[in-house]
Amino acid sequence: MYRILVTDPLEESALKIFEEAPDVYFETRYGLSEDELIEKIKSFNAVLIRSATQISAKIIQSAENLKVIGRAGSGLDNVDVAAAEKKGIKVLNTPGTNAPAVAEMTIAYLFALARSLPRADHSMKKGLWEKKSFSGIELNERILGIIGCGTIGKSVARKARALGMHILVYNRSRVEMDDLTFDQVPLEELLKRSDFVSIHLALSENTRSLIGKKELALMKKEAYLINSSRGEIVDEGALLARLEEGLLAGAALDVFTNEPDYNKKLAAHEKVIATPHIGAATRESQQRVGVRIADLTLEFLRSKYIFL
């Protein structure tokens, strides 16, 4: 019998896979502290998580029967992958499954920033009619700089190009998109030329604080920054200073360095559109990532181990 612990909420369609499997026993236990998880995980062969649960080296070392860690989503910054590999524990994730949702969220941000939609809505709800205060810009013929052009970045590029935007890409490896006209350029050039900059990178030591004071200073005064990847990639203090000095037109942030204890001063700034890490929070995306990680976990366990 394969014992699977689910510590972050998954869609019912994913849990149903375990319910219907005759060789699976599973439990859902949400909000466990590190000490509680250390005790709980000892008898389980697999643990399934999202972004909330942190799988530390201490937890991994205490996991006597653990064979696989399944992350429903693409990022692995909440898993000590090195500690898992050292102990022979397989780490699985689901890159690309949330790409449509995050890409659409990015396009929504483009429109919201260009036309000041949140501020206009807020004004109307206060009973005001401030038509002259919300003159916007068109996305057509604007330059979108995409930092990190994997599955999500490419999806954003295609959608933005369909809106008439010109695409610049910064990526550490060569990007291939035969169906799309774009320019792959150094980061400094992208920041200088772009009207909108959108970040789509995984968090690593190479990307942490990639966009700091120096990089933000390269951006146009009329430019906008969008981050729907990981908060730690942007220096929040430097971004706030840039906004307060009037040296950046605005920002849209779905992610913050500390979540849920986020930078409230930054989020409350009048030039910032802030959302609580909901880029992948669509019904379709949640179903895809949940079902995918459930299938991958069972496939791995069944192919490698037999537990009676």
ZIZICOR-V821300 format. One record per residue. RES is the residue in three letters. D_LAST is the distance of its C-alpha to the last C-alpha in whole Angstrom. Layout:
BEGIN
RES & D_LAST
RES & D_LAST
END
This chain:
BEGIN
MET & 5
TYR & 8
ARG & 11
ILE & 14
LEU & 17
VAL & 21
THR & 24
ASP & 26
PRO & 27
LEU & 26
GLU & 28
GLU & 26
SER & 26
ALA & 23
LEU & 21
LYS & 21
ILE & 19
PHE & 16
GLU & 17
GLU & 17
ALA & 14
PRO & 11
ASP & 8
VAL & 10
TYR & 11
PHE & 15
GLU & 18
THR & 21
ARG & 23
TYR & 27
GLY & 30
LEU & 28
SER & 30
GLU & 29
ASP & 28
GLU & 26
LEU & 24
ILE & 24
GLU & 23
LYS & 20
ILE & 19
LYS & 17
SER & 14
PHE & 13
ASN & 12
ALA & 15
VAL & 19
LEU & 21
ILE & 25
ARG & 28
SER & 31
ALA & 31
THR & 29
GLN & 29
ILE & 27
SER & 29
ALA & 28
LYS & 28
ILE & 25
ILE & 23
GLN & 24
SER & 22
ALA & 19
GLU & 17
ASN & 14
LEU & 15
LYS & 15
VAL & 17
ILE & 20
GLY & 22
ARG & 25
ALA & 27
GLY & 30
SER & 32
GLY & 33
LEU & 31
ASP & 33
ASN & 31
VAL & 29
ASP & 29
VAL & 28
ALA & 30
ALA & 27
ALA & 24
GLU & 25
LYS & 26
LYS & 23
GLY & 21
ILE & 20
LYS & 21
VAL & 23
LEU & 23
ASN & 26
THR & 28
PRO & 32
GLY & 34
THR & 32
ASN & 35
ALA & 38
PRO & 40
ALA & 40
VAL & 41
ALA & 43
GLU & 45
MET & 45
THR & 47
ILE & 49
ALA & 50
TYR & 51
LEU & 53
PHE & 55
ALA & 55
LEU & 56
ALA & 59
ARG & 60
SER & 60
LEU & 58
PRO & 56
ARG & 59
ALA & 61
ASP & 59
HIS & 59
SER & 63
MET & 63
LYS & 61
LYS & 64
GLY & 66
LEU & 68
TRP & 69
GLU & 69
LYS & 69
LYS & 71
SER & 69
PHE & 66
SER & 67
GLY & 64
ILE & 64
GLU & 62
LEU & 59
ASN & 61
GLU & 62
ARG & 61
ILE & 59
LEU & 55
GLY & 53
ILE & 50
ILE & 48
GLY & 45
CYS & 45
GLY & 41
THR & 40
ILE & 41
GLY & 44
LYS & 45
SER & 44
VAL & 47
ALA & 49
ARG & 49
LYS & 50
ALA & 52
ARG & 54
ALA & 54
LEU & 56
GLY & 59
MET & 58
HIS & 58
ILE & 55
LEU & 55
VAL & 51
TYR & 50
ASN & 47
ARG & 46
SER & 46
ARG & 48
VAL & 47
GLU & 47
MET & 48
ASP & 50
ASP & 51
LEU & 52
THR & 56
PHE & 55
ASP & 56
GLN & 53
VAL & 55
PRO & 55
LEU & 54
GLU & 57
GLU & 59
LEU & 56
LEU & 57
LYS & 61
ARG & 61
SER & 58
ASP & 59
PHE & 56
VAL & 53
SER & 49
ILE & 47
HIS & 43
LEU & 42
ALA & 38
LEU & 39
SER & 39
GLU & 42
ASN & 44
THR & 44
ARG & 44
SER & 48
LEU & 49
ILE & 51
GLY & 53
LYS & 57
LYS & 58
GLU & 56
LEU & 57
ALA & 61
LEU & 61
MET & 60
LYS & 63
LYS & 64
GLU & 64
ALA & 60
TYR & 57
LEU & 53
ILE & 50
ASN & 47
SER & 43
SER & 41
ARG & 41
GLY & 44
GLU & 44
ILE & 45
VAL & 48
ASP & 51
GLU & 51
GLY & 54
ALA & 56
LEU & 55
LEU & 56
ALA & 60
ARG & 60
LEU & 60
GLU & 62
GLU & 65
GLY & 65
LEU & 64
LEU & 61
ALA & 61
GLY & 58
ALA & 54
ALA & 51
LEU & 48
ASP & 44
VAL & 43
PHE & 44
THR & 44
ASN & 42
GLU & 40
PRO & 41
ASP & 43
TYR & 45
ASN & 49
LYS & 51
LYS & 54
LEU & 53
ALA & 52
ALA & 55
HIS & 57
GLU & 59
LYS & 58
VAL & 55
ILE & 52
ALA & 49
THR & 46
PRO & 43
HIS & 40
ILE & 40
GLY & 40
ALA & 37
ALA & 37
THR & 38
ARG & 35
GLU & 35
SER & 34
GLN & 31
GLN & 30
ARG & 30
VAL & 28
GLY & 26
VAL & 24
ARG & 25
ILE & 23
ALA & 20
ASP & 20
LEU & 20
THR & 17
LEU & 15
GLU & 16
PHE & 16
LEU & 12
ARG & 12
SER & 14
LYS & 13
TYR & 10
ILE & 6
PHE & 4
LEU & 0
END
